[in-house]
Amino acid sequence: MAQEAGDAAPALDMVKLISAEGHEIYISRKCAMVSGTIRAMLSAGQFTESKGEITFPDISAPILEKVSQYMYYKTQYSDSTSRLPEFNIEPEIAMELLMAANYLDC
């Protein structure tokens, strides 16, 4: 799953996502590209985000972590022809997660 702060992240194949609280999550660039919003930020060469570090001031750490888990899930099972395992979402975070997923386009 996503790696937390303190782990070294090679600039080319990892992206650092920073939550509203400053929690850092490292995710593979391939998985991050599941998000249309992140893909656009990384491809726009003139912004800080294109360097592989993106801050989300409105997304809390637990929600950003769950979104990261989903990006790995989607990448892992995108070409699967068998039945997919369930991606569990706790009911108490469902609404906040839906809003974040909508913003991130994933």
Buried (B, 14 or more C-beta within 10 A) or exposed (E): EBBEEEEEBEEEEBBBBBBBEEBBBBBBBEBBBBBEBBBEBBEEEEEEBEEBBBBBEEBBBBBBBBBBBBBBBBBEEEEEEEEEEEEEBEEEBEEBBEEBBEBBEB
